[in-house]
């Protein structure tokens, strides 16, 4: 234990003797240069250590930011679950009320549910991509966060276009299918960007297990998006492809090879969907735990009046 303390002392002394330029208190913005880590801010009473990046671990950062990314991970998980469950829920509603509306209205009803899930997903991504408040860290991952926010818009815009087209009196099925294919291709980088963002956070949580899984699921989910686009494109051009290659009619349903290929694709998509849900649940728990640890540290190091919150 004594040796461990001796090894930690030089690091602490280096952190207290050389504060970076622009060393400001997180709470009130007071200039903390010249104030050691074990002293409180003269303006608000928060310990100077809490306003400095003592280590890169998640529980050393701001509790408010940790609560923000926890909410973002939860909303993202909720949207994935809603997207997976919505077709079954919508089918039950449609079967119960089928005689009241025509098929086109039920298609609009089905797509509207996906639009709502995509909206929740986009809100979750905005929270997950929020800057941390450390200039060096925010500068290092700024392009990843920007790309993630931009990619998260693709499913929302795609489904909104389909919903608008279905609301017209003359809906174009070819336009809808084309938009869905383009949306699937455009959203293909989204899982990879999302799990790369989570991978960086997993490293800061010192979880090599989660970081490794993020890479696998990110690449696999991206390939699954491309498989969906290829499958839809193949079904749209099934007759033309059969005529050009000399295959019989309805080959996509009569061919054993076609059915096996579709089955493999669907199983892979379901596998990566379940894997993504598992990882998002783990991250929600990890972020919530880190937020609690950070809040305890900030409350412990808060020398201000009880009426001032962390």
Secondary structure as the mmCIF struct_conf table of DSSP 4:
data_model
#
loop_
_struct_conf.conf_type_id
_struct_conf.id
_struct_conf.beg_label_comp_id
_struct_conf.beg_label_asym_id
_struct_conf.beg_label_seq_id
_struct_conf.end_label_comp_id
_struct_conf.end_label_asym_id
_struct_conf.end_label_seq_id
HELX_RH_AL_P HELX_RH_AL_P1 UNK A 2 UNK A 17
HELX_LH_PP_P HELX_LH_PP_P1 UNK A 19 UNK A 20
TURN_TY1_P TURN_TY1_P1 UNK A 21 UNK A 22
STRN STRN1 UNK A 24 UNK A 24
TURN_TY1_P TURN_TY1_P2 UNK A 26 UNK A 28
STRN STRN2 UNK A 31 UNK A 31
TURN_TY1_P TURN_TY1_P3 UNK A 33 UNK A 34
TURN_TY1_P TURN_TY1_P4 UNK A 37 UNK A 38
BEND BEND1 UNK A 39 UNK A 39
STRN STRN3 UNK A 40 UNK A 40
HELX_LH_PP_P HELX_LH_PP_P2 UNK A 41 UNK A 41
TURN_TY1_P TURN_TY1_P5 UNK A 42 UNK A 44
STRN STRN4 UNK A 46 UNK A 47
HELX_RH_3T_P HELX_RH_3T_P1 UNK A 48 UNK A 51
BEND BEND2 UNK A 52 UNK A 52
BEND BEND3 UNK A 56 UNK A 57
HELX_RH_3T_P HELX_RH_3T_P2 UNK A 58 UNK A 60
BEND BEND4 UNK A 61 UNK A 61
HELX_RH_AL_P HELX_RH_AL_P2 UNK A 63 UNK A 96
BEND BEND5 UNK A 97 UNK A 97
HELX_RH_3T_P HELX_RH_3T_P3 UNK A 98 UNK A 100
BEND BEND6 UNK A 101 UNK A 101
HELX_RH_AL_P HELX_RH_AL_P3 UNK A 103 UNK A 128
TURN_TY1_P TURN_TY1_P6 UNK A 129 UNK A 129
BEND BEND7 UNK A 133 UNK A 133
HELX_RH_AL_P HELX_RH_AL_P4 UNK A 135 UNK A 140
TURN_TY1_P TURN_TY1_P7 UNK A 141 UNK A 141
HELX_RH_AL_P HELX_RH_AL_P5 UNK A 142 UNK A 167
BEND BEND8 UNK A 168 UNK A 170
HELX_RH_AL_P HELX_RH_AL_P6 UNK A 173 UNK A 186
TURN_TY1_P TURN_TY1_P8 UNK A 187 UNK A 187
HELX_RH_AL_P HELX_RH_AL_P7 UNK A 188 UNK A 204
TURN_TY1_P TURN_TY1_P9 UNK A 205 UNK A 206
HELX_RH_AL_P HELX_RH_AL_P8 UNK A 208 UNK A 236
TURN_TY1_P TURN_TY1_P10 UNK A 237 UNK A 237
HELX_RH_AL_P HELX_RH_AL_P9 UNK A 238 UNK A 245
TURN_TY1_P TURN_TY1_P11 UNK A 246 UNK A 246
HELX_LH_PP_P HELX_LH_PP_P3 UNK A 247 UNK A 248
TURN_TY1_P TURN_TY1_P12 UNK A 249 UNK A 250
HELX_RH_AL_P HELX_RH_AL_P10 UNK A 251 UNK A 254
HELX_RH_AL_P HELX_RH_AL_P11 UNK A 256 UNK A 300
TURN_TY1_P TURN_TY1_P13 UNK A 301 UNK A 301
STRN STRN5 UNK A 302 UNK A 302
BEND BEND9 UNK A 304 UNK A 304
TURN_TY1_P TURN_TY1_P14 UNK A 306 UNK A 307
BEND BEND10 UNK A 308 UNK A 308
#
